[in-house]
Amino acid sequence: MNDCSRIRECDRRSKAAGTLIGRYLQQVTLAGCAVYEIIEEHLETVRIRVCRGLPGTCVFPYWGHETLVYKSYALRNIAAREAADACL
């Protein structure tokens, strides 16, 4: 299983379990795309960590290697990704 398949499988399992931990976000930048995995969930925020070594991802991630973002932003990002995937 390659890294992309592992991230998608982890995302699928986390969605089925009803948790944000293990889901992933994509952030488009001028240099490409940064992929972040949600590693902690708080009341209003989630902690995300960049996924390294994926094809087509940025060398310099948008938010750095690890940070907090609003949970509402993460939910919108995941919903947009899933809607885009559904169109394929």
Sequence and secondary structure as in RCSB ss.txt:
>XXXX:A:sequence
MNDCSRIRECDRRSKAAGTLIGRYLQQVTLAGCAVYEIIEEHLETVRIRVCRGLPGTCVFPYWGHETLVYKSYAL
RNIAAREAADACL
>XXXX:A:secstr
  HHHHHHHHHHHHHHHT STT EEEEEETTEEEEEEEEEE SSEEEEEE  S TTB SS TT SEEEEEHHHHH
HHHHHHHHHHHH 
